[in-house]
Amino acid sequence: MDQIKTVCVYCGSGAGSSPGFVEAAHALGKSFAENNIRLVYGGGSVGLMGAIAQSTLDHGGLVTGIIPDFLKSRELALSRVQEMIVTPDMHERKRLMFERSDAFVALPGGIGTLEELVEQMTWQQLGRHSKPVLLANIDGFWEPLIALLAHMRATEFIRPALDVDILKAERVEDIVPRLRAAAARAPEGAKQMAPEVARRL
């Protein structure tokens, strides 16, 4: 697979403290639309989630929202999207986000964003998929995580045979090209999660 047709974006349901976070979400949505990439995201209309979805739609792009039933009111599910999937729980949401995406991008966000990101990193480390995973390091947001990963390598909890191949981009315009380049390098046999992993979700 050397084409990226759908990208799952993990990001906050809040806007964060820096105007640059929202600006990046808007720019990434525009980039997806211009590159004919469908956005897969958490389904809300607030915070960075809302910003990237609205921007993708405003620029003529396609959006799939996947939201658990209990979050429809809290995160104000976005009715404009072409496809909205309501799941019974978070596990089903994450499974569908994985299945429907060719790559993953983490914009700034909170604990939920971090949890979703680390899950994809773990599955990649264990060889269950080779879909690209990228940190959108806007205003250096992900530097503490990058430092923690380096610390884990230095203390040999991430060993060379189990390293994680995490992409990073400080500029939004670099995100799509880096995802495409990584997808072109990925081994074909490891694109999808193994069935036993999917069943445990």
Helices and strands as residue ranges (DSSP letters): E 6-10, H 19-34, E 38-41, H 47-58, E 63-68, G 69-71, E 83-87, H 90-99, E 103-106, H 111-125, E 133-136, G 138-140, H 143-154, G 160-162, E 167-169, G 172-174, H 175-185, G 188-190, H 195-200
